[in-house]
Amino acid sequence: MARNIPENKARQGRWGWHGFRILIAGLLLVLVAWGVAEIYGVLIKAPNSDEQHVPTPPSTSPAPSG
């Protein structure tokens, strides 16, 4: 015959080291993915407008005669 266990005393089990290792491994994987995304974002960043050199087109007006 099965024992009746009160609801406030019943539980599935402890987390233990196995669950803790899985949580830590997931956290480390997220940190690695975040680092890769940060590095990739820096590499593809467009240069600032201060660093760009835009040459001015030559003037098309005739030179003044003198």
PDBQT receptor file of N, H, CA, C and O in Angstrom, charges set to zero:
ATOM      1  N   MET A   1       0.832  -1.174   0.000  1.00  0.00    +0.000 N 
ATOM      2  CA  MET A   1       0.000   0.000   0.000  1.00  0.00    +0.000 C 
ATOM      3  C   MET A   1       0.882   1.245   0.000  1.00  0.00    +0.000 C 
ATOM      4  O   MET A   1       1.873   1.309   0.727  1.00  0.00    +0.000 OA
ATOM      5  N   ALA A   2       0.516   2.239  -0.823  1.00  0.00    +0.000 N 
ATOM      6  H   ALA A   2      -0.289   2.186  -1.414  1.00  0.00    +0.000 HD
ATOM      7  CA  ALA A   2       1.299   3.463  -0.944  1.00  0.00    +0.000 C 
ATOM      8  C   ALA A   2       1.094   4.350   0.271  1.00  0.00    +0.000 C 
ATOM      9  O   ALA A   2       0.009   4.424   0.848  1.00  0.00    +0.000 OA
ATOM     10  N   ARG A   3       2.168   5.010   0.632  1.00  0.00    +0.000 N 
ATOM     11  H   ARG A   3       3.049   4.950   0.164  1.00  0.00    +0.000 HD
ATOM     12  CA  ARG A   3       2.071   5.927   1.770  1.00  0.00    +0.000 C 
ATOM     13  C   ARG A   3       1.486   7.249   1.315  1.00  0.00    +0.000 C 
ATOM     14  O   ARG A   3       1.790   7.718   0.219  1.00  0.00    +0.000 OA
ATOM     15  N   ASN A   4       0.656   7.850   2.138  1.00  0.00    +0.000 N 
ATOM     16  H   ASN A   4       0.409   7.469   3.029  1.00  0.00    +0.000 HD
ATOM     17  CA  ASN A   4       0.137   9.189   1.873  1.00  0.00    +0.000 C 
ATOM     18  C   ASN A   4       1.070  10.207   2.523  1.00  0.00    +0.000 C 
ATOM     19  O   ASN A   4       1.304  10.181   3.731  1.00  0.00    +0.000 OA
ATOM     20  N   ILE A   5       1.595  11.104   1.687  1.00  0.00    +0.000 N 
ATOM     21  H   ILE A   5       1.404  11.124   0.705  1.00  0.00    +0.000 HD
ATOM     22  CA  ILE A   5       2.517  12.137   2.164  1.00  0.00    +0.000 C 
ATOM     23  C   ILE A   5       1.784  13.468   2.102  1.00  0.00    +0.000 C 
ATOM     24  O   ILE A   5       1.191  13.788   1.072  1.00  0.00    +0.000 OA
ATOM     25  N   PRO A   6       1.806  14.250   3.169  1.00  0.00    +0.000 N 
ATOM     26  CA  PRO A   6       1.153  15.556   3.146  1.00  0.00    +0.000 C 
ATOM     27  C   PRO A   6       1.761  16.463   2.075  1.00  0.00    +0.000 C 
ATOM     28  O   PRO A   6       2.954  16.371   1.785  1.00  0.00    +0.000 OA
ATOM     29  N   GLU A   7       0.942  17.338   1.489  1.00  0.00    +0.000 N 
ATOM     30  H   GLU A   7      -0.027  17.413   1.724  1.00  0.00    +0.000 HD
ATOM     31  CA  GLU A   7       1.386  18.195   0.397  1.00  0.00    +0.000 C 
ATOM     32  C   GLU A   7       2.512  19.135   0.817  1.00  0.00    +0.000 C 
ATOM     33  O   GLU A   7       3.400  19.435   0.020  1.00  0.00    +0.000 OA
ATOM     34  N   ASN A   8       2.478  19.596   2.055  1.00  0.00    +0.000 N 
ATOM     35  H   ASN A   8       1.757  19.352   2.703  1.00  0.00    +0.000 HD
ATOM     36  CA  ASN A   8       3.509  20.536   2.483  1.00  0.00    +0.000 C 
ATOM     37  C   ASN A   8       4.840  19.835   2.787  1.00  0.00    +0.000 C 
ATOM     38  O   ASN A   8       5.845  20.515   2.993  1.00  0.00    +0.000 OA
ATOM     39  N   LYS A   9       4.874  18.536   2.820  1.00  0.00    +0.000 N 
ATOM     40  H   LYS A   9       4.057  17.984   2.652  1.00  0.00    +0.000 HD
ATOM     41  CA  LYS A   9       6.104  17.779   3.056  1.00  0.00    +0.000 C 
ATOM     42  C   LYS A   9       6.652  17.146   1.771  1.00  0.00    +0.000 C 
ATOM     43  O   LYS A   9       7.799  16.699   1.751  1.00  0.00    +0.000 OA
ATOM     44  N   ALA A  10       5.869  17.101   0.722  1.00  0.00    +0.000 N 
ATOM     45  H   ALA A  10       4.938  17.464   0.737  1.00  0.00    +0.000 HD
ATOM     46  CA  ALA A  10       6.288  16.433  -0.520  1.00  0.00    +0.000 C 
ATOM     47  C   ALA A  10       7.218  17.337  -1.324  1.00  0.00    +0.000 C 
ATOM     48  O   ALA A  10       7.039  18.555  -1.363  1.00  0.00    +0.000 OA
ATOM     49  N   ARG A  11       8.199  16.732  -1.956  1.00  0.00    +0.000 N 
ATOM     50  H   ARG A  11       8.344  15.743  -1.924  1.00  0.00    +0.000 HD
ATOM     51  CA  ARG A  11       9.091  17.456  -2.852  1.00  0.00    +0.000 C 
ATOM     52  C   ARG A  11       9.705  16.459  -3.835  1.00  0.00    +0.000 C 
ATOM     53  O   ARG A  11       9.733  15.255  -3.581  1.00  0.00    +0.000 OA
ATOM     54  N   GLN A  12      10.196  16.981  -4.960  1.00  0.00    +0.000 N 
ATOM     55  H   GLN A  12      10.173  17.959  -5.167  1.00  0.00    +0.000 HD
ATOM     56  CA  GLN A  12      10.724  16.099  -5.988  1.00  0.00    +0.000 C 
ATOM     57  C   GLN A  12      12.152  15.663  -5.704  1.00  0.00    +0.000 C 
ATOM     58  O   GLN A  12      12.529  14.537  -6.029  1.00  0.00    +0.000 OA
ATOM     59  N   GLY A  13      12.916  16.498  -5.127  1.00  0.00    +0.000 N 
ATOM     60  H   GLY A  13      12.609  17.413  -4.863  1.00  0.00    +0.000 HD
ATOM     61  CA  GLY A  13      14.302  16.129  -4.858  1.00  0.00    +0.000 C 
ATOM     62  C   GLY A  13      15.167  17.359  -4.740  1.00  0.00    +0.000 C 
ATOM     63  O   GLY A  13      14.706  18.489  -4.901  1.00  0.00    +0.000 OA
ATOM     64  N   ARG A  14      16.430  17.115  -4.457  1.00  0.00    +0.000 N 
ATOM     65  H   ARG A  14      16.804  16.197  -4.327  1.00  0.00    +0.000 HD
ATOM     66  CA  ARG A  14      17.368  18.212  -4.311  1.00  0.00    +0.000 C 
ATOM     67  C   ARG A  14      17.940  18.592  -5.658  1.00  0.00    +0.000 C 
ATOM     68  O   ARG A  14      17.914  17.802  -6.601  1.00  0.00    +0.000 OA
ATOM     69  N   TRP A  15      18.463  19.821  -5.745  1.00  0.00    +0.000 N 
ATOM     70  H   TRP A  15      18.485  20.462  -4.979  1.00  0.00    +0.000 HD
ATOM     71  CA  TRP A  15      19.130  20.254  -6.968  1.00  0.00    +0.000 C 
ATOM     72  C   TRP A  15      20.430  19.482  -7.133  1.00  0.00    +0.000 C 
ATOM     73  O   TRP A  15      20.685  18.925  -8.201  1.00  0.00    +0.000 OA
ATOM     74  N   GLY A  16      21.225  19.444  -6.131  1.00  0.00    +0.000 N 
ATOM     75  H   GLY A  16      21.018  19.897  -5.264  1.00  0.00    +0.000 HD
ATOM     76  CA  GLY A  16      22.484  18.706  -6.205  1.00  0.00    +0.000 C 
ATOM     77  C   GLY A  16      23.500  19.396  -7.097  1.00  0.00    +0.000 C 
ATOM     78  O   GLY A  16      23.256  20.481  -7.624  1.00  0.00    +0.000 OA
ATOM     79  N   TRP A  17      24.641  18.746  -7.255  1.00  0.00    +0.000 N 
ATOM     80  H   TRP A  17      24.839  17.864  -6.826  1.00  0.00    +0.000 HD
ATOM     81  CA  TRP A  17      25.721  19.305  -8.053  1.00  0.00    +0.000 C 
ATOM     82  C   TRP A  17      25.426  19.255  -9.543  1.00  0.00    +0.000 C 
ATOM     83  O   TRP A  17      25.902  20.101 -10.300  1.00  0.00    +0.000 OA
ATOM     84  N   HIS A  18      24.653  18.281  -9.965  1.00  0.00    +0.000 N 
ATOM     85  H   HIS A  18      24.266  17.594  -9.350  1.00  0.00    +0.000 HD
ATOM     86  CA  HIS A  18      24.364  18.151 -11.396  1.00  0.00    +0.000 C 
ATOM     87  C   HIS A  18      23.615  19.386 -11.915  1.00  0.00    +0.000 C 
ATOM     88  O   HIS A  18      23.995  19.958 -12.937  1.00  0.00    +0.000 OA
ATOM     89  N   GLY A  19      22.572  19.786 -11.224  1.00  0.00    +0.000 N 
ATOM     90  H   GLY A  19      22.264  19.322 -10.394  1.00  0.00    +0.000 HD
ATOM     91  CA  GLY A  19      21.822  20.972 -11.639  1.00  0.00    +0.000 C 
ATOM     92  C   GLY A  19      22.657  22.236 -11.559  1.00  0.00    +0.000 C 
ATOM     93  O   GLY A  19      22.546  23.116 -12.412  1.00  0.00    +0.000 OA
ATOM     94  N   PHE A  20      23.491  22.327 -10.536  1.00  0.00    +0.000 N 
ATOM     95  H   PHE A  20      23.582  21.612  -9.843  1.00  0.00    +0.000 HD
ATOM     96  CA  PHE A  20      24.360  23.492 -10.374  1.00  0.00    +0.000 C 
ATOM     97  C   PHE A  20      25.356  23.589 -11.524  1.00  0.00    +0.000 C 
ATOM     98  O   PHE A  20      25.600  24.679 -12.040  1.00  0.00    +0.000 OA
ATOM     99  N   ARG A  21      25.931  22.461 -11.928  1.00  0.00    +0.000 N 
ATOM    100  H   ARG A  21      25.733  21.575 -11.508  1.00  0.00    +0.000 HD
ATOM    101  CA  ARG A  21      26.881  22.457 -13.044  1.00  0.00    +0.000 C 
ATOM    102  C   ARG A  21      26.208  22.883 -14.347  1.00  0.00    +0.000 C 
ATOM    103  O   ARG A  21      26.802  23.610 -15.143  1.00  0.00    +0.000 OA
ATOM    104  N   ILE A  22      24.994  22.442 -14.562  1.00  0.00    +0.000 N 
ATOM    105  H   ILE A  22      24.512  21.851 -13.915  1.00  0.00    +0.000 HD
ATOM    106  CA  ILE A  22      24.274  22.823 -15.780  1.00  0.00    +0.000 C 
ATOM    107  C   ILE A  22      24.011  24.320 -15.795  1.00  0.00    +0.000 C 
ATOM    108  O   ILE A  22      24.162  24.962 -16.834  1.00  0.00    +0.000 OA
ATOM    109  N   LEU A  23      23.621  24.883 -14.664  1.00  0.00    +0.000 N 
ATOM    110  H   LEU A  23      23.498  24.361 -13.820  1.00  0.00    +0.000 HD
ATOM    111  CA  LEU A  23      23.381  26.326 -14.589  1.00  0.00    +0.000 C 
ATOM    112  C   LEU A  23      24.666  27.119 -14.834  1.00  0.00    +0.000 C 
ATOM    113  O   LEU A  23      24.643  28.121 -15.548  1.00  0.00    +0.000 OA
ATOM    114  N   ILE A  24      25.765  26.692 -14.262  1.00  0.00    +0.000 N 
ATOM    115  H   ILE A  24      25.785  25.877 -13.682  1.00  0.00    +0.000 HD
ATOM    116  CA  ILE A  24      27.045  27.383 -14.449  1.00  0.00    +0.000 C 
ATOM    117  C   ILE A  24      27.503  27.270 -15.903  1.00  0.00    +0.000 C 
ATOM    118  O   ILE A  24      27.978  28.251 -16.475  1.00  0.00    +0.000 OA
ATOM    119  N   ALA A  25      27.367  26.095 -16.503  1.00  0.00    +0.000 N 
ATOM    120  H   ALA A  25      26.981  25.298 -16.038  1.00  0.00    +0.000 HD
ATOM    121  CA  ALA A  25      27.768  25.907 -17.902  1.00  0.00    +0.000 C 
ATOM    122  C   ALA A  25      26.934  26.804 -18.824  1.00  0.00    +0.000 C 
ATOM    123  O   ALA A  25      27.471  27.389 -19.765  1.00  0.00    +0.000 OA
ATOM    124  N   GLY A  26      25.646  26.916 -18.566  1.00  0.00    +0.000 N 
ATOM    125  H   GLY A  26      25.209  26.441 -17.802  1.00  0.00    +0.000 HD
ATOM    126  CA  GLY A  26      24.798  27.796 -19.364  1.00  0.00    +0.000 C 
ATOM    127  C   GLY A  26      25.211  29.248 -19.227  1.00  0.00    +0.000 C 
ATOM    128  O   GLY A  26      25.234  29.986 -20.211  1.00  0.00    +0.000 OA
ATOM    129  N   LEU A  27      25.536  29.660 -18.016  1.00  0.00    +0.000 N 
ATOM    130  H   LEU A  27      25.517  29.060 -17.216  1.00  0.00    +0.000 HD
ATOM    131  CA  LEU A  27      25.975  31.031 -17.785  1.00  0.00    +0.000 C 
ATOM    132  C   LEU A  27      27.285  31.317 -18.514  1.00  0.00    +0.000 C 
ATOM    133  O   LEU A  27      27.448  32.388 -19.099  1.00  0.00    +0.000 OA
ATOM    134  N   LEU A  28      28.211  30.377 -18.484  1.00  0.00    +0.000 N 
ATOM    135  H   LEU A  28      28.079  29.506 -18.009  1.00  0.00    +0.000 HD
ATOM    136  CA  LEU A  28      29.482  30.568 -19.188  1.00  0.00    +0.000 C 
ATOM    137  C   LEU A  28      29.283  30.639 -20.703  1.00  0.00    +0.000 C 
ATOM    138  O   LEU A  28      29.933  31.437 -21.379  1.00  0.00    +0.000 OA
ATOM    139  N   LEU A  29      28.396  29.817 -21.228  1.00  0.00    +0.000 N 
ATOM    140  H   LEU A  29      27.868  29.169 -20.679  1.00  0.00    +0.000 HD
ATOM    141  CA  LEU A  29      28.120  29.872 -22.667  1.00  0.00    +0.000 C 
ATOM    142  C   LEU A  29      27.509  31.203 -23.073  1.00  0.00    +0.000 C 
ATOM    143  O   LEU A  29      27.831  31.740 -24.134  1.00  0.00    +0.000 OA
ATOM    144  N   VAL A  30      26.634  31.735 -22.240  1.00  0.00    +0.000 N 
ATOM    145  H   VAL A  30      26.372  31.299 -21.379  1.00  0.00    +0.000 HD
ATOM    146  CA  VAL A  30      26.034  33.038 -22.529  1.00  0.00    +0.000 C 
ATOM    147  C   VAL A  30      27.102  34.129 -22.503  1.00  0.00    +0.000 C 
ATOM    148  O   VAL A  30      27.095  35.015 -23.357  1.00  0.00    +0.000 OA
ATOM    149  N   LEU A  31      28.010  34.079 -21.546  1.00  0.00    +0.000 N 
ATOM    150  H   LEU A  31      28.015  33.359 -20.852  1.00  0.00    +0.000 HD
ATOM    151  CA  LEU A  31      29.072  35.083 -21.468  1.00  0.00    +0.000 C 
ATOM    152  C   LEU A  31      29.997  35.011 -22.679  1.00  0.00    +0.000 C 
ATOM    153  O   LEU A  31      30.422  36.045 -23.195  1.00  0.00    +0.000 OA
ATOM    154  N   VAL A  32      30.311  33.801 -23.138  1.00  0.00    +0.000 N 
ATOM    155  H   VAL A  32      29.965  32.961 -22.720  1.00  0.00    +0.000 HD
ATOM    156  CA  VAL A  32      31.153  33.655 -24.326  1.00  0.00    +0.000 C 
ATOM    157  C   VAL A  32      30.440  34.220 -25.558  1.00  0.00    +0.000 C 
ATOM    158  O   VAL A  32      31.053  34.927 -26.358  1.00  0.00    +0.000 OA
ATOM    159  N   ALA A  33      29.163  33.915 -25.710  1.00  0.00    +0.000 N 
ATOM    160  H   ALA A  33      28.665  33.341 -25.059  1.00  0.00    +0.000 HD
ATOM    161  CA  ALA A  33      28.402  34.421 -26.858  1.00  0.00    +0.000 C 
ATOM    162  C   ALA A  33      28.318  35.944 -26.811  1.00  0.00    +0.000 C 
ATOM    163  O   ALA A  33      28.423  36.602 -27.846  1.00  0.00    +0.000 OA
ATOM    164  N   TRP A  34      28.133  36.500 -25.635  1.00  0.00    +0.000 N 
ATOM    165  H   TRP A  34      28.047  35.966 -24.794  1.00  0.00    +0.000 HD
ATOM    166  CA  TRP A  34      28.065  37.947 -25.481  1.00  0.00    +0.000 C 
ATOM    167  C   TRP A  34      29.411  38.577 -25.869  1.00  0.00    +0.000 C 
ATOM    168  O   TRP A  34      29.442  39.591 -26.565  1.00  0.00    +0.000 OA
ATOM    169  N   GLY A  35      30.508  37.983 -25.426  1.00  0.00    +0.000 N 
ATOM    170  H   GLY A  35      30.483  37.159 -24.860  1.00  0.00    +0.000 HD
ATOM    171  CA  GLY A  35      31.827  38.503 -25.769  1.00  0.00    +0.000 C 
ATOM    172  C   GLY A  35      32.086  38.470 -27.268  1.00  0.00    +0.000 C 
ATOM    173  O   GLY A  35      32.640  39.417 -27.826  1.00  0.00    +0.000 OA
ATOM    174  N   VAL A  36      31.690  37.391 -27.915  1.00  0.00    +0.000 N 
ATOM    175  H   VAL A  36      31.239  36.622 -27.462  1.00  0.00    +0.000 HD
ATOM    176  CA  VAL A  36      31.861  37.291 -29.371  1.00  0.00    +0.000 C 
ATOM    177  C   VAL A  36      31.031  38.357 -30.073  1.00  0.00    +0.000 C 
ATOM    178  O   VAL A  36      31.500  38.972 -31.031  1.00  0.00    +0.000 OA
ATOM    179  N   ALA A  37      29.811  38.582 -29.613  1.00  0.00    +0.000 N 
ATOM    180  H   ALA A  37      29.430  38.082 -28.835  1.00  0.00    +0.000 HD
ATOM    181  CA  ALA A  37      28.956  39.604 -30.215  1.00  0.00    +0.000 C 
ATOM    182  C   ALA A  37      29.539  41.002 -30.011  1.00  0.00    +0.000 C 
ATOM    183  O   ALA A  37      29.469  41.834 -30.916  1.00  0.00    +0.000 OA
ATOM    184  N   GLU A  38      30.111  41.273 -28.843  1.00  0.00    +0.000 N 
ATOM    185  H   GLU A  38      30.168  40.598 -28.108  1.00  0.00    +0.000 HD
ATOM    186  CA  GLU A  38      30.725  42.570 -28.588  1.00  0.00    +0.000 C 
ATOM    187  C   GLU A  38      31.926  42.793 -29.506  1.00  0.00    +0.000 C 
ATOM    188  O   GLU A  38      32.078  43.873 -30.077  1.00  0.00    +0.000 OA
ATOM    189  N   ILE A  39      32.771  41.788 -29.647  1.00  0.00    +0.000 N 
ATOM    190  H   ILE A  39      32.648  40.911 -29.183  1.00  0.00    +0.000 HD
ATOM    191  CA  ILE A  39      33.946  41.916 -30.505  1.00  0.00    +0.000 C 
ATOM    192  C   ILE A  39      33.522  42.107 -31.955  1.00  0.00    +0.000 C 
ATOM    193  O   ILE A  39      34.090  42.937 -32.665  1.00  0.00    +0.000 OA
ATOM    194  N   TYR A  40      32.539  41.351 -32.394  1.00  0.00    +0.000 N 
ATOM    195  H   TYR A  40      32.077  40.676 -31.818  1.00  0.00    +0.000 HD
ATOM    196  CA  TYR A  40      32.048  41.484 -33.763  1.00  0.00    +0.000 C 
ATOM    197  C   TYR A  40      31.460  42.871 -33.989  1.00  0.00    +0.000 C 
ATOM    198  O   TYR A  40      31.658  43.463 -35.050  1.00  0.00    +0.000 OA
ATOM    199  N   GLY A  41      30.737  43.394 -32.996  1.00  0.00    +0.000 N 
ATOM    200  H   GLY A  41      30.576  42.912 -32.135  1.00  0.00    +0.000 HD
ATOM    201  CA  GLY A  41      30.156  44.732 -33.119  1.00  0.00    +0.000 C 
ATOM    202  C   GLY A  41      31.214  45.808 -33.244  1.00  0.00    +0.000 C 
ATOM    203  O   GLY A  41      31.025  46.773 -33.985  1.00  0.00    +0.000 OA
ATOM    204  N   VAL A  42      32.318  45.664 -32.538  1.00  0.00    +0.000 N 
ATOM    205  H   VAL A  42      32.471  44.881 -31.936  1.00  0.00    +0.000 HD
ATOM    206  CA  VAL A  42      33.407  46.644 -32.633  1.00  0.00    +0.000 C 
ATOM    207  C   VAL A  42      34.075  46.555 -34.004  1.00  0.00    +0.000 C 
ATOM    208  O   VAL A  42      34.449  47.576 -34.580  1.00  0.00    +0.000 OA
ATOM    209  N   LEU A  43      34.224  45.353 -34.519  1.00  0.00    +0.000 N 
ATOM    210  H   LEU A  43      33.920  44.523 -34.050  1.00  0.00    +0.000 HD
ATOM    211  CA  LEU A  43      34.903  45.180 -35.801  1.00  0.00    +0.000 C 
ATOM    212  C   LEU A  43      34.101  45.743 -36.970  1.00  0.00    +0.000 C 
ATOM    213  O   LEU A  43      34.688  46.242 -37.930  1.00  0.00    +0.000 OA
ATOM    214  N   ILE A  44      32.779  45.674 -36.910  1.00  0.00    +0.000 N 
ATOM    215  H   ILE A  44      32.301  45.268 -36.130  1.00  0.00    +0.000 HD
ATOM    216  CA  ILE A  44      31.976  46.138 -38.042  1.00  0.00    +0.000 C 
ATOM    217  C   ILE A  44      31.485  47.564 -37.865  1.00  0.00    +0.000 C 
ATOM    218  O   ILE A  44      30.757  48.081 -38.713  1.00  0.00    +0.000 OA
ATOM    219  N   LYS A  45      31.881  48.211 -36.757  1.00  0.00    +0.000 N 
ATOM    220  H   LYS A  45      32.472  47.791 -36.068  1.00  0.00    +0.000 HD
ATOM    221  CA  LYS A  45      31.417  49.572 -36.502  1.00  0.00    +0.000 C 
ATOM    222  C   LYS A  45      31.914  50.501 -37.596  1.00  0.00    +0.000 C 
ATOM    223  O   LYS A  45      33.080  50.451 -37.985  1.00  0.00    +0.000 OA
ATOM    224  N   ALA A  46      31.019  51.351 -38.089  1.00  0.00    +0.000 N 
ATOM    225  H   ALA A  46      30.071  51.392 -37.773  1.00  0.00    +0.000 HD
ATOM    226  CA  ALA A  46      31.389  52.306 -39.122  1.00  0.00    +0.000 C 
ATOM    227  C   ALA A  46      32.300  53.372 -38.516  1.00  0.00    +0.000 C 
ATOM    228  O   ALA A  46      32.136  53.728 -37.349  1.00  0.00    +0.000 OA
ATOM    229  N   PRO A  47      33.244  53.878 -39.281  1.00  0.00    +0.000 N 
ATOM    230  CA  PRO A  47      34.118  54.923 -38.742  1.00  0.00    +0.000 C 
ATOM    231  C   PRO A  47      33.331  56.197 -38.463  1.00  0.00    +0.000 C 
ATOM    232  O   PRO A  47      32.307  56.460 -39.093  1.00  0.00    +0.000 OA
ATOM    233  N   ASN A  48      33.816  56.970 -37.523  1.00  0.00    +0.000 N 
ATOM    234  H   ASN A  48      34.648  56.757 -37.011  1.00  0.00    +0.000 HD
ATOM    235  CA  ASN A  48      33.151  58.228 -37.172  1.00  0.00    +0.000 C 
ATOM    236  C   ASN A  48      33.269  59.227 -38.311  1.00  0.00    +0.000 C 
ATOM    237  O   ASN A  48      34.155  59.111 -39.157  1.00  0.00    +0.000 OA
ATOM    238  N   SER A  49      32.374  60.208 -38.332  1.00  0.00    +0.000 N 
ATOM    239  H   SER A  49      31.654  60.302 -37.645  1.00  0.00    +0.000 HD
ATOM    240  CA  SER A  49      32.413  61.215 -39.388  1.00  0.00    +0.000 C 
ATOM    241  C   SER A  49      33.663  62.083 -39.262  1.00  0.00    +0.000 C 
ATOM    242  O   SER A  49      34.103  62.662 -40.255  1.00  0.00    +0.000 OA
ATOM    243  N   ASP A  50      34.249  62.190 -38.061  1.00  0.00    +0.000 N 
ATOM    244  H   ASP A  50      33.891  61.720 -37.254  1.00  0.00    +0.000 HD
ATOM    245  CA  ASP A  50      35.471  62.969 -37.877  1.00  0.00    +0.000 C 
ATOM    246  C   ASP A  50      36.643  62.310 -38.593  1.00  0.00    +0.000 C 
ATOM    247  O   ASP A  50      37.558  62.997 -39.046  1.00  0.00    +0.000 OA
ATOM    248  N   GLU A  51      36.621  61.005 -38.695  1.00  0.00    +0.000 N 
ATOM    249  H   GLU A  51      35.877  60.447 -38.327  1.00  0.00    +0.000 HD
ATOM    250  CA  GLU A  51      37.727  60.281 -39.292  1.00  0.00    +0.000 C 
ATOM    251  C   GLU A  51      37.623  60.193 -40.813  1.00  0.00    +0.000 C 
ATOM    252  O   GLU A  51      38.602  59.853 -41.477  1.00  0.00    +0.000 OA
ATOM    253  N   GLN A  52      36.468  60.488 -41.363  1.00  0.00    +0.000 N 
ATOM    254  H   GLN A  52      35.672  60.764 -40.823  1.00  0.00    +0.000 HD
ATOM    255  CA  GLN A  52      36.283  60.372 -42.804  1.00  0.00    +0.000 C 
ATOM    256  C   GLN A  52      36.813  61.628 -43.498  1.00  0.00    +0.000 C 
ATOM    257  O   GLN A  52      36.607  62.748 -43.029  1.00  0.00    +0.000 OA
ATOM    258  N   HIS A  53      37.485  61.424 -44.598  1.00  0.00    +0.000 N 
ATOM    259  H   HIS A  53      37.653  60.515 -44.978  1.00  0.00    +0.000 HD
ATOM    260  CA  HIS A  53      37.976  62.540 -45.400  1.00  0.00    +0.000 C 
ATOM    261  C   HIS A  53      37.191  62.543 -46.701  1.00  0.00    +0.000 C 
ATOM    262  O   HIS A  53      37.305  61.619 -47.506  1.00  0.00    +0.000 OA
ATOM    263  N   VAL A  54      36.396  63.583 -46.901  1.00  0.00    +0.000 N 
ATOM    264  H   VAL A  54      36.304  64.333 -46.246  1.00  0.00    +0.000 HD
ATOM    265  CA  VAL A  54      35.600  63.704 -48.120  1.00  0.00    +0.000 C 
ATOM    266  C   VAL A  54      36.258  64.765 -48.979  1.00  0.00    +0.000 C 
ATOM    267  O   VAL A  54      36.255  65.940 -48.613  1.00  0.00    +0.000 OA
ATOM    268  N   PRO A  55      36.823  64.376 -50.115  1.00  0.00    +0.000 N 
ATOM    269  CA  PRO A  55      37.486  65.380 -50.968  1.00  0.00    +0.000 C 
ATOM    270  C   PRO A  55      36.456  66.311 -51.592  1.00  0.00    +0.000 C 
ATOM    271  O   PRO A  55      35.350  65.894 -51.937  1.00  0.00    +0.000 OA
ATOM    272  N   THR A  56      36.836  67.583 -51.732  1.00  0.00    +0.000 N 
ATOM    273  H   THR A  56      37.735  67.921 -51.452  1.00  0.00    +0.000 HD
ATOM    274  CA  THR A  56      35.925  68.552 -52.358  1.00  0.00    +0.000 C 
ATOM    275  C   THR A  56      36.114  68.480 -53.865  1.00  0.00    +0.000 C 
ATOM    276  O   THR A  56      37.241  68.365 -54.347  1.00  0.00    +0.000 OA
ATOM    277  N   PRO A  57      35.029  68.546 -54.603  1.00  0.00    +0.000 N 
ATOM    278  CA  PRO A  57      35.156  68.477 -56.060  1.00  0.00    +0.000 C 
ATOM    279  C   PRO A  57      35.809  69.760 -56.586  1.00  0.00    +0.000 C 
ATOM    280  O   PRO A  57      35.651  70.827 -55.993  1.00  0.00    +0.000 OA
ATOM    281  N   PRO A  58      36.532  69.654 -57.682  1.00  0.00    +0.000 N 
ATOM    282  CA  PRO A  58      37.139  70.867 -58.248  1.00  0.00    +0.000 C 
ATOM    283  C   PRO A  58      36.070  71.834 -58.739  1.00  0.00    +0.000 C 
ATOM    284  O   PRO A  58      35.013  71.422 -59.218  1.00  0.00    +0.000 OA
ATOM    285  N   SER A  59      36.355  73.099 -58.614  1.00  0.00    +0.000 N 
ATOM    286  H   SER A  59      37.213  73.434 -58.225  1.00  0.00    +0.000 HD
ATOM    287  CA  SER A  59      35.348  74.099 -59.018  1.00  0.00    +0.000 C 
ATOM    288  C   SER A  59      35.215  74.104 -60.531  1.00  0.00    +0.000 C 
ATOM    289  O   SER A  59      36.185  73.888 -61.256  1.00  0.00    +0.000 OA
ATOM    290  N   THR A  60      34.018  74.350 -60.987  1.00  0.00    +0.000 N 
ATOM    291  H   THR A  60      33.229  74.526 -60.397  1.00  0.00    +0.000 HD
ATOM    292  CA  THR A  60      33.763  74.355 -62.426  1.00  0.00    +0.000 C 
ATOM    293  C   THR A  60      33.699  75.770 -62.973  1.00  0.00    +0.000 C 
ATOM    294  O   THR A  60      33.548  75.952 -64.181  1.00  0.00    +0.000 OA
ATOM    295  N   SER A  61      33.809  76.780 -62.110  1.00  0.00    +0.000 N 
ATOM    296  H   SER A  61      33.932  76.632 -61.129  1.00  0.00    +0.000 HD
ATOM    297  CA  SER A  61      33.770  78.167 -62.604  1.00  0.00    +0.000 C 
ATOM    298  C   SER A  61      35.133  78.550 -63.228  1.00  0.00    +0.000 C 
ATOM    299  O   SER A  61      36.177  78.092 -62.764  1.00  0.00    +0.000 OA
ATOM    300  N   PRO A  62      35.113  79.372 -64.256  1.00  0.00    +0.000 N 
ATOM    301  CA  PRO A  62      36.374  79.750 -64.905  1.00  0.00    +0.000 C 
ATOM    302  C   PRO A  62      37.217  80.630 -63.972  1.00  0.00    +0.000 C 
ATOM    303  O   PRO A  62      36.694  81.349 -63.121  1.00  0.00    +0.000 OA
ATOM    304  N   ALA A  63      38.509  80.549 -64.159  1.00  0.00    +0.000 N 
ATOM    305  H   ALA A  63      38.934  79.965 -64.851  1.00  0.00    +0.000 HD
ATOM    306  CA  ALA A  63      39.417  81.343 -63.333  1.00  0.00    +0.000 C 
ATOM    307  C   ALA A  63      39.292  82.819 -63.735  1.00  0.00    +0.000 C 
ATOM    308  O   ALA A  63      39.132  83.141 -64.912  1.00  0.00    +0.000 OA
ATOM    309  N   PRO A  64      39.368  83.692 -62.755  1.00  0.00    +0.000 N 
ATOM    310  CA  PRO A  64      39.253  85.138 -63.097  1.00  0.00    +0.000 C 
ATOM    311  C   PRO A  64      40.475  85.590 -63.911  1.00  0.00    +0.000 C 
ATOM    312  O   PRO A  64      41.610  85.217 -63.616  1.00  0.00    +0.000 OA
ATOM    313  N   SER A  65      40.214  86.387 -64.920  1.00  0.00    +0.000 N 
ATOM    314  H   SER A  65      39.292  86.691 -65.160  1.00  0.00    +0.000 HD
ATOM    315  CA  SER A  65      41.317  86.897 -65.752  1.00  0.00    +0.000 C 
ATOM    316  C   SER A  65      41.785  88.221 -65.180  1.00  0.00    +0.000 C 
ATOM    317  O   SER A  65      40.978  88.986 -64.652  1.00  0.00    +0.000 OA
ATOM    318  N   GLY A  66      43.029  88.492 -65.272  1.00  0.00    +0.000 N 
ATOM    319  H   GLY A  66      43.684  87.870 -65.701  1.00  0.00    +0.000 HD
ATOM    320  CA  GLY A  66      43.490  89.695 -64.619  1.00  0.00    +0.000 C 
ATOM    321  C   GLY A  66      44.517  90.435 -65.222  1.00  0.00    +0.000 C 
ATOM    322  O   GLY A  66      44.931  91.465 -64.689  1.00  0.00    +0.000 OA
TER     323      GLY A  66
